[in-house]
């Protein structure tokens, strides 16, 4: 399937400049590479995509930010409370392959705009759900997950088209910084709105306004078609054969395979499979921490006598504010550190990316385990080790995505991202919030109800995350054995 295209590109890509020597010894005039858009426009597009990513992850973590209020409002056990995030993630992951298929074949700007409009509208509607309609509230979280899937699947591929590999890691790092920033802002926004208004429903009425602004910026600033900046597509563009990533002319369509063939090829890609399993472990840990950590910290403080049990309608949300701040700070620092470490270490080791991911996963698992063990006696130490655990987790976000983008051929990237989202959420954070809650319920059921066992049940169930983190580090180590060969194959 690669032969026709490689023969077509060979004269253009064999290491020659675009002004090649003619057969008679004369020098052909250089051909300027046409740029349909300036660098300034490219960075404006990235800024719009980053703003959308910020809103996306704020919506993800509004519920965990006011989890204690929601749990009391609907009268939920730990297991049913965890189901809220599980339903969200299940719908998100099931929708991702659909949007990956569409993103590889149809205009991505339209898909992004439709996704923003849909999830913003559903979020606003969920703010008016009453106490007797818990099932509708669960359904609304699932629909928000569908809208979010369109964004998380498509946006990184646009960035991949706008920048070549040298700059791509840096720009992706900036894009992925808004995962922890948005997550932290979700906690802080939810807690702040609940505290200032005395009604947690208001937490769901801010991001729809931001979504409307993001949609307007998308329409005004993002071009209808994005020009690919990879060497192969630049060469085709020079020869007048293709116009951009969202245009599928005959010569490019000739190399297009079916979705089943794309998936079959990706399954044989060992680097893609192993790094996706490592990302799955990351998702499991982050999903559990994101859902339950503020509530765990609250129960630890109650056991230590630092705060009283929540008996009033509006509960103390200080832990959500603190955890949100930690998430933002460690996320920014971790992603920048990961990108910089990858940039420097790639010069001396071609396997640097998976080795960085493996090391950070092992360190994160150790820090989280220590944080859980000291939670009953020293809450300050717990916050410190949680911060380090999140810091090491954040190191991997941009690096894992960059691994995918250089071990997978460009025409399969949207499908690869969608498949990675499906697997990582199916086996990761789709189940971890519910699993942690279910284990907590089971432990409480075997013991006399008390504040002490309310804390210990959550503590013991959280230990699962530390062990999953170790497995994630192992999968990234396996990736390092295959990454050089798979990268060369993707380039071919």
RAQUIFEN-V676918 format. One record per backbone hydrogen bond with DSSP energy under -1.0 kcal/mol. NH is the residue of the N-H (numbers start at 0). CO is the residue of the C=O. If there is no record, write none. Layout:
nh={NH NH}
co={CO CO}
//
This chain:
nh={5 6 7 8 9 11 12 21 24 27 41 42 43 44 45 46 47 48 49 50 51 52 53 54 55 56 57 58 59 60 64 65 66 69 70 71 72 73 75 80 81 82 83 85 86 87 88 89 90 91 92 93 94 95 98 99 100 101 102 103 104 105 110 111 112 113 114 115 116 117 118 119 120 121 122 123 124 125 126 127 128 132 136 137 138 139 140 141 142 143 144 145 146 147 148 149 151 152 153 154 157 158 159 160 161 162 167 168 170 171 172 173 174 175 176 178 180 181 182 183 184 185 186 187 188 189 190 191 192 193 194 195 196 197 201 202 203 204 209 210 211 212 213 214 215 216 217 218 219 220 221 228 233 234 235 236 237 238 239 240 244 246 252 253 254 255 261 262 263 264 265 266 267 268 269 272 273 274 275 276 277 278 279 280 281 282 283 284 285 286 287 288 289 290 291 292 295 296 297 298 299 300 301 302 303 305 320 321 322 323 324 325 326 327 328 329 330 331 332 333 334 335 336 337 338 339 340 341 342 343 344 345 347 348 351 354 355 356 357 358 359 360 361 362 363 364 365 366 367 368 369 370 371 372 373 377 381 382 383 384 385 386 387 388 389 390 391 392 393 394 395 399 400 401 402 403 404 405 406 407 411 412 415 416 417 418 419 420 421 422 423 424 425 426 429 431 434 435 436 437 438 439 440 441 442 443 444 446 453 454 455 456 458 459 460 461 463 464 466 467 468 469 470 471 472 473 474 475 476 477 478 479 480 481 482 485 486 487 488 489 490 491}
co={1 2 3 4 5 8 8 25 21 19 37 38 39 40 41 42 43 44 45 46 47 48 49 50 51 52 53 54 55 56 60 62 63 65 66 67 68 69 70 76 77 78 80 81 82 83 84 85 86 87 88 89 90 91 94 95 96 97 98 99 101 101 106 107 108 109 110 111 112 113 114 115 116 117 118 119 120 121 123 124 125 129 132 133 134 135 136 137 138 139 140 141 142 143 144 145 147 148 149 150 153 154 155 156 157 158 163 164 166 167 168 169 170 171 172 175 176 177 178 179 180 181 182 183 184 185 186 187 188 189 190 191 192 193 198 199 200 201 205 206 207 208 209 210 211 212 213 214 215 216 217 160 229 230 231 232 233 234 236 235 225 243 248 249 251 252 257 258 259 260 261 262 263 265 267 268 269 270 271 272 273 274 275 276 277 278 279 280 281 282 283 284 285 286 287 288 291 292 293 294 295 296 297 298 299 300 316 317 318 319 320 321 322 323 324 325 326 327 328 329 330 331 332 333 334 335 336 337 338 339 340 341 344 344 348 350 351 352 353 354 355 356 357 358 359 360 361 362 363 364 365 366 367 368 369 373 377 378 379 380 381 382 383 384 385 386 387 388 389 390 392 395 396 397 398 399 400 401 402 403 408 409 411 412 413 414 415 416 417 418 419 420 421 422 424 427 430 431 432 433 434 435 436 437 438 439 440 443 449 450 451 452 454 455 456 457 460 461 462 463 464 465 466 467 468 469 470 471 472 473 474 475 477 478 478 481 482 483 484 485 486 487}
//
